[in-house]
Amino acid sequence: GFTNEVAVKSSRWYPGALHGAPTETPLATTNQVATVSEGNLVAPFDASLLVTTNKVLTVAPVANNFKPALVIKFGQVKGTFTHPDNANAITKWAGVLLQDHDSGAGSFMGPSLSGDIQIAPPAP
């Protein structure tokens, strides 16, 4: 039989800024935190984000030079960071924002293991 289960989240994408709602942000919570883990990282790190109507920005201080970008038409987020456990190599990552869940997720490839990026509102 099967021994593994996978949880899947999905969400429709409504790019409000492109459809006559220029002041509507893509996520309900504009302050978000990106948690970067796995992918040969010795320890996870967080990056504070600000989601605006058409972009995702990092908030100082910027951990490991984490740089996000938003493709508003598709809800795709992508960017780079310096991998602290791989000689500070520039590492690319990509993912999506999930409007129905007020969050996002992505992945990257470390030297030998894949990594995970979770975007969510900060813990209360």
One Martini backbone bead per residue (centre of mass of N, CA, C, O) as a GRO file, in nm:
protein
  124
    1GLY     BB    1   0.102   0.033  -0.001
    2PHE     BB    2   0.063   0.342   0.105
    3THR     BB    3   0.287   0.576   0.309
    4ASN     BB    4   0.220   0.859   0.185
    5GLU     BB    5   0.145   1.203   0.257
    6VAL     BB    6  -0.007   1.498   0.100
    7ALA     BB    7  -0.037   1.832   0.141
    8VAL     BB    8  -0.271   2.059  -0.019
    9LYS     BB    9  -0.261   2.387  -0.150
   10SER     BB   10  -0.499   2.634  -0.268
   11SER     BB   11  -0.555   2.918  -0.503
   12ARG     BB   12  -0.679   3.175  -0.620
   13TRP     BB   13  -0.613   3.451  -0.854
   14TYR     BB   14  -0.646   3.809  -0.773
   15PRO     BB   15  -0.540   4.092  -0.954
   16GLY     BB   16  -0.660   4.382  -0.851
   17ALA     BB   17  -0.456   4.592  -0.983
   18LEU     BB   18  -0.556   4.484  -1.284
   19HIS     BB   19  -0.898   4.513  -1.200
   20GLY     BB   20  -0.973   4.814  -1.071
   21ALA     BB   21  -0.798   4.765  -0.777
   22PRO     BB   22  -0.532   4.955  -0.689
   23THR     BB   23  -0.569   4.921  -0.349
   24GLU     BB   24  -0.539   4.618  -0.357
   25THR     BB   25  -0.414   4.366  -0.186
   26PRO     BB   26  -0.316   4.035  -0.220
   27LEU     BB   27  -0.317   4.043   0.093
   28ALA     BB   28  -0.463   4.093   0.398
   29THR     BB   29  -0.168   4.088   0.508
   30THR     BB   30   0.103   4.305   0.478
   31ASN     BB   31   0.246   4.165   0.707
   32GLN     BB   32   0.526   3.949   0.666
   33VAL     BB   33   0.689   3.618   0.685
   34ALA     BB   34   0.993   3.471   0.588
   35THR     BB   35   1.072   3.125   0.601
   36VAL     BB   36   1.394   2.976   0.595
   37SER     BB   37   1.458   2.628   0.504
   38GLU     BB   38   1.676   2.409   0.469
   39GLY     BB   39   1.896   2.360   0.213
   40ASN     BB   40   2.163   2.342   0.409
   41LEU     BB   41   2.071   2.476   0.660
   42VAL     BB   42   2.146   2.503   0.988
   43ALA     BB   43   1.942   2.754   1.005
   44PRO     BB   44   1.686   2.930   1.016
   45PHE     BB   45   1.526   3.221   0.856
   46ASP     BB   46   1.408   3.558   0.869
   47ALA     BB   47   1.180   3.779   0.675
   48SER     BB   48   1.057   4.084   0.645
   49LEU     BB   49   0.741   4.189   0.501
   50LEU     BB   50   0.591   4.396   0.236
   51VAL     BB   51   0.266   4.415   0.104
   52THR     BB   52   0.158   4.545  -0.188
   53THR     BB   53  -0.020   4.603  -0.473
   54ASN     BB   54   0.277   4.524  -0.663
   55LYS     BB   55   0.465   4.427  -0.410
   56VAL     BB   56   0.763   4.295  -0.247
   57LEU     BB   57   0.914   4.384   0.063
   58THR     BB   58   1.171   4.450   0.259
   59VAL     BB   59   1.259   4.471   0.604
   60ALA     BB   60   1.441   4.611   0.821
   61PRO     BB   61   1.642   4.387   0.858
   62VAL     BB   62   1.829   4.197   0.621
   63ALA     BB   63   1.837   3.867   0.572
   64ASN     BB   64   2.062   3.741   0.363
   65ASN     BB   65   1.972   3.926   0.126
   66PHE     BB   66   1.665   3.926   0.095
   67LYS     BB   67   1.488   3.906  -0.232
   68PRO     BB   68   1.183   4.009  -0.347
   69ALA     BB   69   0.923   3.927  -0.594
   70LEU     BB   70   0.634   4.031  -0.797
   71VAL     BB   71   0.392   3.865  -1.006
   72ILE     BB   72   0.084   3.991  -1.031
   73LYS     BB   73  -0.060   3.826  -1.259
   74PHE     BB   74   0.019   3.525  -1.096
   75GLY     BB   75   0.142   3.524  -0.788
   76GLN     BB   76   0.444   3.535  -0.808
   77VAL     BB   77   0.735   3.449  -0.626
   78LYS     BB   78   1.071   3.586  -0.613
   79GLY     BB   79   1.440   3.533  -0.573
   80THR     BB   80   1.702   3.612  -0.335
   81PHE     BB   81   1.992   3.474  -0.151
   82THR     BB   82   2.232   3.427   0.091
   83HIS     BB   83   2.405   3.139   0.160
   84PRO     BB   84   2.555   3.080   0.468
   85ASP     BB   85   2.624   2.747   0.396
   86ASN     BB   86   2.748   2.847   0.080
   87ALA     BB   87   2.953   3.083   0.054
   88ASN     BB   88   2.731   3.302  -0.016
   89ALA     BB   89   2.548   3.209  -0.226
   90ILE     BB   90   2.345   3.274  -0.477
   91THR     BB   91   1.993   3.215  -0.423
   92LYS     BB   92   1.721   3.085  -0.576
   93TRP     BB   93   1.363   3.159  -0.569
   94ALA     BB   94   1.020   3.012  -0.565
   95GLY     BB   95   0.658   3.104  -0.582
   96VAL     BB   96   0.344   3.159  -0.402
   97LEU     BB   97   0.042   3.316  -0.352
   98LEU     BB   98  -0.232   3.263  -0.104
   99GLN     BB   99  -0.518   3.423  -0.064
  100ASP     BB  100  -0.707   3.220   0.101
  101HIS     BB  101  -0.445   3.202   0.328
  102ASP     BB  102  -0.256   3.446   0.374
  103SER     BB  103  -0.009   3.328   0.187
  104GLY     BB  104   0.298   3.134   0.122
  105ALA     BB  105   0.521   2.954  -0.117
  106GLY     BB  106   0.849   2.788  -0.149
  107SER     BB  107   1.167   2.728  -0.327
  108PHE     BB  108   1.499   2.569  -0.310
  109MET     BB  109   1.849   2.511  -0.389
  110GLY     BB  110   2.091   2.362  -0.253
  111PRO     BB  111   2.371   2.183  -0.280
  112SER     BB  112   2.177   1.892  -0.192
  113LEU     BB  113   1.909   2.045  -0.093
  114SER     BB  114   1.599   2.125  -0.042
  115GLY     BB  115   1.395   2.415   0.012
  116ASP     BB  116   1.200   2.638   0.231
  117ILE     BB  117   0.920   2.873   0.190
  118GLN     BB  118   0.738   3.069   0.429
  119ILE     BB  119   0.441   3.274   0.407
  120ALA     BB  120   0.340   3.483   0.688
  121PRO     BB  121   0.208   3.598   0.940
  122PRO     BB  122   0.282   3.709   1.225
  123ALA     BB  123   0.307   3.630   1.529
  124PRO     BB  124   0.127   3.738   1.816
   0.00000   0.00000   0.00000
